């Protein structure tokens, strides 16, 4: 049985590179809005399409 949906806060998801990230969120396009309980209380989520975690090999 599925639980009834709670009123979770919607978290904006930005699909943008860290280089293009701007602290003025109103100027960035929101890719999606997430309603994930573990993210409750978060200001935003980001998908970094750059190579920030690359080892450079």
C-alpha positions in Angstrom: 0.0 0.0 0.0 1.3 3.4 -0.9 1.5 6.2 1.7 -0.5 9.3 1.0 1.6 12.1 -0.4 2.8 14.6 2.2 3.3 18.3 1.6 7.0 18.2 0.9 8.8 21.4 0.0 9.6 21.6 -3.7 13.4 21.9 -4.3 14.6 23.5 -7.6 16.9 21.3 -9.6 19.4 23.2 -11.7 21.1 21.4 -14.6 24.1 23.7 -15.0 27.9 23.5 -14.7 29.6 24.8 -11.6 31.3 27.5 -13.7 27.9 28.9 -14.8 26.3 28.6 -11.3 25.0 31.9 -10.1 24.1 32.8 -6.5 21.1 34.7 -7.9 18.8 31.7 -8.5 16.2 33.8 -10.3 18.6 34.2 -13.2 19.1 30.4 -13.6 16.7 28.1 -15.5 15.1 25.5 -13.2 15.2 22.1 -14.9 12.8 20.3 -12.5 11.3 20.7 -9.1 12.0 17.8 -6.7 9.8 16.5 -3.9 12.1 14.1 -2.2 11.8 13.7 1.6 15.5 13.4 2.2 16.1 16.8 0.5 13.5 18.5 2.8 15.1 21.6 4.2 17.5 22.0 1.2 17.6 25.2 -0.8 18.4 23.6 -4.2 19.8 20.6 -6.0 22.3 20.7 -8.9 23.4 18.3 -11.6 27.0 19.3 -12.6 27.6 18.3 -16.2 31.2 19.4 -16.1 34.2 17.3 -15.3 34.8 18.5 -11.7 35.3 15.0 -10.5 37.5 14.0 -13.4 41.0 12.7 -12.6 42.2 14.2 -15.9 43.4 10.9 -17.2 
